[in-house]
Amino acid sequence: MEQHERLFRCRSCRGRLFTSAEITPLPAADCCRGAQELRALPEDQLPGWVQKQLEEGGYTRGRLTCPAPGCGAKVGQFDFIGGATCDCHATALPPVRLVRSRLDEMPMTADHVQVIAHGQICP
């Protein structure tokens, strides 16, 4: 396990969403607070649960919700139609993005690796 590997979890239920080894979130734009609040996901590295929600939404636009059973909290959104921009209109937003305030981002520990290997939700 790399020392700087990160775990991203749903802030509502603490369910695992992805790790930085699986997906490298794109750097946030620094033009305004709205852009800094988003974590953009590269389209070629989308986790299976995001891919499934995009397919269900017909690759148009919609909400990304936590995939943990019984949760369903909104963790982000996707928009392949509108070409959204940040609050100050200086930066075009990527089509798939998560809201940082709806995520917990933390360093991976040996305990997390063991739980993930067994397919359980992280503590």
QUISUL-V508326 format. One record per backbone hydrogen bond with DSSP energy under -1.0 kcal/mol. CO is the residue of the C=O (numbers start at 1). NH is the residue of the N-H. E is the energy in kcal/mol with one decimal. If there is no record, write none. Layout:
# QUISUL-V508326
co=CO nh=NH e=E
co=CO nh=NH e=E
This chain:
# QUISUL-V508326
co=2 nh=5 e=-1.2
co=5 nh=108 e=-2.4
co=6 nh=20 e=-2.7
co=7 nh=106 e=-2.4
co=8 nh=17 e=-2.8
co=8 nh=18 e=-1.5
co=9 nh=104 e=-2.8
co=10 nh=14 e=-1.9
co=15 nh=10 e=-2.7
co=18 nh=8 e=-2.9
co=19 nh=23 e=-2.2
co=32 nh=36 e=-1.7
co=33 nh=37 e=-1.2
co=35 nh=38 e=-1.1
co=37 nh=100 e=-3.5
co=39 nh=98 e=-2.9
co=40 nh=26 e=-2.6
co=42 nh=45 e=-1.9
co=47 nh=51 e=-2.5
co=48 nh=52 e=-2.4
co=49 nh=53 e=-1.6
co=50 nh=54 e=-2.4
co=51 nh=55 e=-2.3
co=52 nh=56 e=-2.4
co=53 nh=57 e=-1.6
co=54 nh=59 e=-2.6
co=55 nh=58 e=-1.2
co=60 nh=80 e=-3.9
co=62 nh=78 e=-2.5
co=64 nh=75 e=-3.1
co=64 nh=76 e=-1.6
co=68 nh=71 e=-2.1
co=73 nh=66 e=-2.8
co=75 nh=99 e=-2.5
co=76 nh=64 e=-2.5
co=77 nh=97 e=-2.4
co=78 nh=62 e=-2.5
co=84 nh=93 e=-2.7
co=86 nh=89 e=-1.4
co=91 nh=86 e=-2.2
co=95 nh=79 e=-1.9
co=96 nh=41 e=-2.3
co=97 nh=77 e=-2.7
co=98 nh=39 e=-3.1
co=99 nh=102 e=-2.0
co=100 nh=103 e=-1.6
co=102 nh=11 e=-2.2
co=104 nh=9 e=-2.7
co=106 nh=7 e=-3.4
co=109 nh=113 e=-2.0
co=110 nh=114 e=-2.0
co=111 nh=115 e=-2.1
co=112 nh=116 e=-2.8
co=113 nh=117 e=-2.2
co=114 nh=118 e=-1.1
co=115 nh=120 e=-2.1
co=116 nh=119 e=-1.8
